[in-house]
Amino acid sequence: MKLVLLWTDCLFFLLLAGIALMVPLSGRNIQLREQWGRVFGSRVGVASAMVLCAFLVTAALDSVHFRPALENAGSNTGGQIHYSPRVLSLLDCIFGELNRPAEKTYSVPFASHAFCKENVLTQSGDVVREFPRLSYGGRHLEDPENEKLRDIMSRTGKAVVHAFMLWALIAVSCVQMLAWRQNRSFSGSVVRIWRPAPAVFPWRTVFAVLLVIFLVSGWLYEMSRVYHVLGTDKVGMDVLFQALKSIRTGVLIGLLTTLVMLPIAILFGVSAGYFGGWIDDVIQYVYTTLNSIPGVLLIAAAILILQVYMNNHPELFDTEASRSDMRLLFLCIILGVTSWTGLCRMLRAETLKLRSLEYVDAARAFAVRSHVILARHILPNVLHIVLISVALDFSGLVLAEAVLSYVGVGVDPSMNSWGNMINSARLELAREPVVWWPLASAFFFMFCLVLAANLFADAVRDAFDPRTRMVK
């Protein structure tokens, strides 16, 4: 196989490396360590963080791309290996059998027969209208009507046993490690986790959420091997596979847009509040003018310009995945350029307040340079606003991608996203009977990600906002 490095993949893993690097750096700062301790010391905060980590792991598996070598490609070309034009990921390998149109058209979740009747030729030569058997879903069953329920229960029990065994192995290892670090016995650590004190890390919540994640993921994997768990769409593609592939798009929209937005908002907001004068006037004019332009029209114009450029220069994109990736990256850049104004205003207002405090005046009196004052006295005191804004804006950006893709100016139509799923499912609601499962699947996965992000944002706000702590 040949490894494929897309722009969004590189930026995504670079951002994950930056987050991993910030963990030990935050541990050295007493104030940050205390604040993050309050975030992960709450049950809601740690539970939502674990759900977000599950989405991040799925996005990371779908961000390792490669092109497989064609079979017998080197035998007729003098040993030269040719690779498939189709770009796959590790997630495609895990759900390999779902990564292709397995059926002709719609099928309901866990169905063994198609959703629509077709003309079927019987053994006697007659043509009858009936629901044909699916090529993939329930193909291992000889009598689906009588065997399906028993087979589903059997596979559910198998998935539960495997998930519980893996969870038990991890839980025992964690408890043993805690007992070793705290010089306690294994049973003493179990009792301390089961009946925690108010200031103790909520290990019980961690183990409970981890068990739920293992049960759900194990059950979905086991069922998807022989069934279409969430049915199929109009062209016979598995809806569960599309929903899982859409996780990467939603996560990248939230993270990469933040990566573009933060430097602009911090630089302009802090500079406007600290220096004032003509610098403040220019920055205010820029973000006031930008806010007066309808965001959807600006995004649509930028996407159309990019589409024309890609159509005129097809030699720059060797695969369809590279074209879709460029459009996704450009969408993240446009969203970042148009969404920094709100954070910039908040940082400007906070900096205006901070620059008049005594320790800033004392630093000026001792002729400390402006960039040193900004780095040591201003930025650390506006960090809580940045973190709260980033956590709150993540869910809004995920929903923005769905809305933009719905109106046709979002990600490439060939890329899996919840917005594209909703856009393709809107006409299916007018059918009789209604095809509800593609829309419901996209809504459910998007709801889980946005809910986890909002709950984590609330925990971050409660821990970092000094006014919230004063009220409590």
C-alpha positions in Angstrom: 0.0 0.0 0.0 1.0 3.7 -0.5 0.5 6.1 2.4 -1.5 9.2 1.4 -1.0 12.4 3.4 -4.0 14.8 3.0 -3.8 18.4 4.2 -6.5 18.0 6.8 -4.9 14.8 8.1 -1.6 16.5 8.7 -3.3 19.5 10.4 -5.5 17.2 12.5 -2.6 15.1 13.9 -0.6 18.3 14.4 -3.4 19.7 16.5 -3.7 16.4 18.5 0.1 16.6 19.1 -0.3 20.2 20.3 -3.1 19.1 22.7 -0.9 16.3 24.0 2.0 18.7 24.5 -0.2 21.1 26.4 -1.1 18.4 29.0 2.4 18.3 30.8 2.8 22.1 30.3 -0.6 22.7 32.0 0.5 20.4 34.8 3.4 22.6 35.6 1.2 25.6 36.1 -0.5 25.5 39.5 -3.5 27.6 38.5 -4.1 25.7 35.2 -3.7 22.4 37.0 -6.3 23.4 39.6 -8.7 24.6 36.9 -8.4 21.5 34.8 -8.7 19.5 37.9 -12.1 21.0 38.5 -13.1 20.2 34.9 -12.2 16.5 35.2 -13.2 16.4 38.8 -16.9 16.7 37.9 -18.8 13.7 36.7 -20.4 15.6 33.8 -17.0 17.0 32.7 -15.2 13.7 32.7 -18.1 11.8 31.1 -18.5 14.3 28.2 -14.7 14.3 27.7 -14.7 10.6 27.3 -17.4 10.7 24.7 -15.5 13.4 22.8 -12.4 11.2 23.0 -14.4 8.3 21.4 -15.3 10.6 18.5 -11.7 11.8 18.2 -10.5 8.2 18.1 -13.0 7.4 15.3 -11.9 10.6 13.4 -8.2 9.6 13.9 -8.8 6.1 12.5 -10.5 7.7 9.5 -7.6 10.1 9.0 -4.9 7.5 8.3 -5.3 7.2 4.5 -3.6 4.9 2.0 -4.0 3.5 -1.5 -3.9 -0.3 -1.8 -1.8 -1.9 -4.4 -3.7 -3.4 -7.3 -3.7 -7.2 -7.5 -1.2 -8.6 -10.1 -0.3 -5.0 -10.9 3.4 -5.7 -11.0 3.4 -8.9 -13.1 2.7 -7.2 -16.4 4.6 -4.0 -15.9 8.1 -5.3 -15.2 7.7 -5.3 -11.4 6.4 -1.8 -11.2 3.6 -1.6 -8.6 0.4 0.3 -9.5 -1.9 1.6 -6.8 -5.7 1.9 -6.7 -7.0 5.4 -7.4 -9.4 4.9 -4.4 -8.1 6.2 -1.1 -9.0 4.1 2.0 -8.5 4.6 5.7 -8.1 2.4 8.8 -11.8 2.8 9.5 -12.6 1.4 6.0 -10.5 -1.6 6.9 -12.4 -2.2 10.2 -15.7 -2.0 8.4 -14.4 -3.4 5.1 -17.6 -5.2 4.0 -19.7 -2.1 4.5 -17.5 0.1 2.3 -19.3 -0.7 -0.9 -22.9 -0.6 -2.3 -24.0 -4.0 -1.0 -27.7 -3.6 -2.0 -29.7 -2.2 -4.8 -31.7 0.4 -2.9 -33.4 1.0 0.5 -33.6 -1.5 3.3 -34.8 -0.8 6.8 -32.5 -1.4 9.8 -31.8 -5.1 10.5 -33.8 -6.1 7.4 -33.3 -9.3 5.5 -35.4 -8.2 2.5 -35.4 -5.1 0.4 -37.7 -2.1 1.2 -39.3 -2.0 -2.3 -40.9 -4.8 -4.3 -39.3 -6.0 -7.5 -40.1 -8.3 -10.3 -38.6 -11.7 -9.3 -38.5 -14.7 -11.6 -39.5 -17.8 -9.8 -38.3 -21.4 -10.5 -41.4 -22.1 -12.4 -40.7 -19.2 -14.8 -43.4 -16.9 -13.5 -42.7 -13.2 -12.7 -44.0 -12.1 -9.4 -43.8 -8.9 -7.4 -42.2 -9.4 -4.0 -39.5 -8.1 -1.6 -36.3 -9.8 -2.7 -33.6 -11.0 -0.3 -30.7 -8.7 0.5 -27.2 -9.5 -0.8 -25.6 -8.7 2.6 -28.1 -8.2 5.4 -29.1 -11.4 7.0 -27.7 -13.5 4.1 -26.5 -16.2 6.6 -30.1 -16.9 7.7 -32.0 -19.6 5.9 -35.4 -18.6 7.4 -35.1 -15.0 8.5 -38.6 -14.7 9.9 -38.0 -17.4 12.5 -34.2 -17.1 13.0 -33.5 -13.4 13.0 -34.6 -12.6 16.6 -32.7 -15.5 18.0 -29.6 -14.6 15.9 -29.7 -11.0 17.1 -30.0 -12.0 20.7 -27.2 -14.5 20.4 -24.8 -12.0 18.7 -25.8 -9.3 21.3 -24.8 -11.6 24.1 -21.5 -12.4 22.4 -20.8 -8.7 21.9 -21.7 -8.0 25.6 -19.4 -10.7 26.8 -16.4 -9.6 24.7 -17.0 -5.9 25.7 -17.3 -6.7 29.3 -14.1 -8.9 29.3 -12.1 -6.0 27.7 -13.6 -3.5 30.1 -12.8 -5.7 33.1 -9.2 -6.1 31.9 -8.7 -2.4 31.6 -10.6 -1.7 34.9 -8.5 -4.2 36.9 -5.3 -2.8 35.4 -6.3 0.8 36.4 -7.3 -0.2 39.9 -4.1 -2.1 40.4 -2.1 0.9 39.2 -4.0 3.2 41.6 -3.4 0.8 44.4 0.3 0.8 43.6 0.6 4.6 43.4 -1.4 5.2 46.6 0.2 2.4 48.6 -3.2 0.7 49.2 -4.4 -2.8 48.8 -6.5 -3.8 45.7 -9.6 -4.1 47.7 -9.0 -0.8 49.4 -8.8 0.9 46.1 -12.0 -0.7 44.9 -13.8 0.6 48.0 -12.4 4.0 47.5 -13.5 4.1 43.9 -17.0 2.7 44.7 -17.5 5.2 47.6 -15.5 8.2 46.7 -14.9 11.3 48.8 -16.1 14.6 47.4 -12.6 15.7 46.3 -11.6 12.3 44.7 -11.4 11.9 41.0 -14.6 10.3 39.7 -13.2 6.9 38.7 -16.6 5.3 39.0 -18.0 7.6 36.3 -15.0 6.9 34.1 -15.5 3.1 34.4 -19.2 3.4 33.8 -18.8 5.5 30.7 -16.0 3.3 29.4 -18.3 0.3 29.8 -21.1 2.0 27.8 -18.7 2.9 25.0 -17.3 -0.6 24.8 -20.8 -2.1 24.8 -22.1 0.2 22.1 -19.1 0.0 19.8 -18.8 -3.8 20.3 -22.4 -4.3 19.6 -22.4 -2.2 16.5 -19.3 -4.0 15.1 -20.7 -7.4 15.8 -24.1 -6.6 14.3 -22.6 -4.8 11.2 -20.8 -8.0 10.2 -24.1 -9.6 9.1 -26.7 -6.9 9.2 -27.3 -3.3 8.0 -27.8 -2.0 11.5 -29.1 1.4 10.4 -30.4 0.2 7.0 -29.3 1.3 3.5 -29.9 4.5 1.5 -31.1 5.0 -2.1 -28.0 3.5 -3.7 -27.7 0.6 -1.3 -24.9 2.1 0.9 -24.9 1.2 4.6 -26.2 4.1 6.6 -24.1 3.2 9.7 -20.9 3.3 7.7 -21.9 6.7 6.3 -22.6 8.1 9.8 -19.3 6.8 11.1 -17.4 8.3 8.2 -19.1 11.6 8.8 -17.6 11.8 12.3 -14.3 12.9 10.8 -15.9 15.7 8.8 -17.7 17.1 11.8 -14.7 16.9 14.1 -12.3 18.5 11.5 -14.8 21.3 10.9 -14.8 22.1 14.6 -11.1 21.7 15.3 -9.5 23.1 12.2 -11.8 26.1 12.1 -10.8 26.8 15.7 -7.1 26.5 14.6 -7.7 29.2 12.0 -9.8 31.5 14.1 -7.8 31.6 17.4 -4.6 33.4 16.1 -6.6 36.1 14.4 -9.0 36.7 17.3 -6.2 36.7 19.9 -3.9 39.0 17.9 -6.5 41.5 16.9 -8.5 41.4 20.2 -5.6 41.9 22.5 -3.9 44.4 20.3 -7.0 46.5 20.0 -7.7 46.5 23.7 -4.1 47.2 24.8 -2.8 49.7 22.3 -6.0 51.6 21.6 -5.8 54.6 19.3 -5.7 54.1 15.6 -5.0 50.4 16.0 -8.2 49.9 17.9 -10.1 52.0 15.3 -8.8 50.0 12.4 -9.5 46.6 14.0 -13.0 47.7 15.0 -13.6 48.8 11.4 -12.4 45.5 10.0 -14.6 43.2 12.2 -17.6 45.6 11.9 -17.3 45.5 8.1 -16.9 41.7 8.1 -19.9 41.3 10.3 -22.0 43.4 7.9 -21.4 40.8 5.1 -23.8 37.8 5.1 -21.7 34.9 6.1 -23.5 32.3 3.9 -23.0 34.5 0.8 -19.3 35.0 1.5 -18.8 31.2 2.1 -20.8 30.4 -1.1 -18.7 32.8 -3.2 -15.4 31.4 -1.8 -16.5 27.8 -2.4 -17.6 28.5 -5.9 -14.3 30.2 -6.7 -12.4 27.2 -5.3 -14.6 24.9 -7.4 -13.8 26.8 -10.6 -10.1 26.7 -9.8 -10.2 22.9 -9.2 -12.1 22.4 -12.4 -9.5 24.4 -14.4 -6.5 22.6 -12.8 -7.4 18.9 -12.6 -3.7 17.9 -12.8 -3.2 19.2 -9.2 -5.5 16.6 -7.7 -4.6 13.0 -8.5 -7.5 11.4 -6.6 -11.1 12.3 -5.7 -10.1 12.3 -2.0 -7.6 15.1 -2.6 -10.2 17.2 -4.3 -12.7 16.7 -1.4 -10.0 17.3 1.1 -9.0 20.6 -0.5 -12.6 21.8 -0.4 -12.9 20.7 3.3 -9.8 22.6 4.2 -10.9 25.7 2.3 -14.3 25.6 4.1 -12.5 25.4 7.5 -10.4 28.5 6.5 -13.4 30.5 5.3 -15.4 29.6 8.5 -12.4 30.6 10.6 -12.0 33.9 8.8 -15.7 34.7 9.2 -16.1 33.5 12.8 -13.3 35.2 14.8 -15.1 38.5 15.3 -17.1 37.4 18.4 -14.1 36.2 20.3 -12.1 39.3 19.2 -14.7 41.6 20.8 -14.7 39.8 24.1 -10.9 39.8 24.2 -10.8 43.5 23.4 -13.2 44.3 26.2 -11.3 42.2 28.7 -7.9 43.7 27.7 -9.3 47.2 28.1 -10.1 46.3 31.7 -6.8 44.6 32.3 -4.5 47.3 31.0 -5.8 49.8 33.6 -4.9 47.5 36.6 -2.0 48.3 38.9 0.4 45.5 37.9 0.2 46.5 34.3 0.8 50.2 35.2 3.8 49.0 37.4 5.2 47.1 34.4 4.9 50.2 32.2 6.6 52.3 34.9 9.6 49.9 34.9 9.8 50.3 31.1 8.9 46.7 30.4 8.3 46.2 26.7 4.8 45.9 25.4 5.2 42.4 24.0 6.5 41.2 27.4 3.5 42.7 29.1 1.1 41.1 26.7 2.8 37.7 27.1 3.1 37.7 30.9 0.2 39.8 32.2 -2.5 40.0 29.5 -2.6 36.7 27.7 -2.7 34.5 30.9 -5.6 36.5 32.2 -7.7 36.2 29.1 -7.0 32.5 28.6 -10.3 31.5 30.4 -12.3 33.5 27.8 -10.4 31.8 24.9 -11.0 28.3 26.3 -14.7 28.9 27.1 -15.3 30.4 23.6 -13.5 27.5 21.9 -15.5 24.9 23.8 -18.8 26.7 23.1 -18.1 27.4 19.4 -17.2 23.8 18.6 -20.8 22.6 18.6 -21.9 25.6 16.6 -19.3 24.8 13.9 -20.5 21.2 13.7 -24.1 22.4 13.2 -22.8 25.0 10.7 -21.3 22.3 8.5 -24.7 20.5 8.4 -26.5 23.7 7.4 -24.0 24.7 4.7 -24.0 21.2 3.2 -27.7 21.2 3.3 -27.9 24.4 1.1 -25.1 23.0 -1.2 -22.1 25.2 -0.2 -20.6 22.9 2.4 -18.2 20.0 1.9 -17.9 18.1 -1.4 -21.0 16.0 -2.2 -18.7 12.9 -2.5 -17.5 13.3 1.1 -19.4 11.7 3.9 -20.9 14.3 6.2 -24.0 14.6 8.3 -25.1 17.6 6.2 -24.9 15.6 3.0 -26.8 12.8 4.6 -29.6 15.3 5.7 -29.5 16.9 2.3 -30.0 13.6 0.5 -32.7 12.4 3.0 -34.9 15.5 2.7 -36.8 14.1 -0.3 -37.1 10.7 1.2 -39.5 12.1 3.8 -42.0 12.6 1.1 -42.1 8.9 0.1 -44.9 6.6 1.2 -43.9 4.8 3.3 -41.4 7.2 4.8 -37.7 6.5 4.6 -36.8 7.8 8.0 -33.6 6.0 9.0 -30.9 8.1 7.1 -32.1 11.3 8.6 -32.6 9.8 12.1 -29.1 8.3 12.0 -27.4 11.6 11.0 -29.4 13.4 13.7 -28.5 10.9 16.4 -24.8 11.0 15.8 -24.7 14.8 15.5 -26.8 15.1 18.6 -24.4 12.9 20.6 -21.3 14.9 19.5 -23.0 18.3 20.0 -24.4 17.3 23.4 -21.0 16.1 24.6 -19.4 19.2 23.4 -21.9 21.5 25.1 -21.7 19.6 28.4 -17.9 19.8 28.3 -18.1 23.5 27.5 -20.3 24.0 30.6 -17.7 22.2 32.7 -14.9 24.4 31.3 -16.9 27.5 31.9 -17.7 26.6 35.5 -14.0 25.9 36.1 -12.3 28.8 34.3 -14.8 31.6 34.6 -14.0 33.5 37.9 -17.5 35.0 38.1 -19.1 31.6 38.1 -16.9 30.4 40.9 -17.7 33.6 42.9 -21.5 33.0 42.5 -21.1 29.4 43.8 
